[in-house]
Amino acid sequence: MSSDRHAVSSASTAERFYHGGKSVYGAPLGILMLDARFPRIPGDMGNATTWPFPVLYKVVKGASPDLVVLREASGTLERFIDAARELVDLGAEGITTNCGFLALFQRELQQTVPVPVLTSSLLQVAQVGRTLAPGKRVGIVTISSATLTPRHLSAAGVPPDTPIAGTDEGAEFSRVILGNELTLDRDLAERDVVTAAITLTRNHPDVGAIVLECTNMCPYANAVRCATGLPVFDIYSLVSWFQLGLAPRRF
């Protein structure tokens, strides 16, 4: 009985006294956004309706998809650091980004902001790999297999021999995103992502799960799952896990 009273008293105290220090409350996740204008459909990380919880956004000026994906985000590190600090000042208690290629900045961002940082969907590859049966491994589907380098993989802790397939040769997805075009054919984009996943599994029968590198691929994760029969992980699955640590469910 006394322990129950103590629990009630503690809960009442927690609900009575509130502490300040931030500008915005109730949105612990901050998302660093590329400077882009291509369509962000539901399911895309940059579409606020994708998330079942509030988020904070900050666009990193000049960080175009072409620059970040095809040219290793050259010259943008300080801009990402400044933007991450702005999100923390605003109220973010955890930082993520909307491009898997920003794994290159994982360590630098961790070292310069006082909150947890999750730069890339690729950071979950090792964790997913530990769930698979012996003889199975994770495969990656990316927006640009030509420029997803060993440096990116190493920065995310991804084994260097991980199978990779890209949408580079597709009809729609890579062209629209990297070209920052204003119109996207969703069906063609989905076809590109699914085709890359099927190619990946055909070329590497030992793939037991797929990680989608690109944050813009989340709307097509279910289609990839249906086409391959394999578990599919993306930035949505990773950030959902991250958010549960930033704001645990209260029972």
Disulfide bonds with the S-S distance in Angstrom:
none
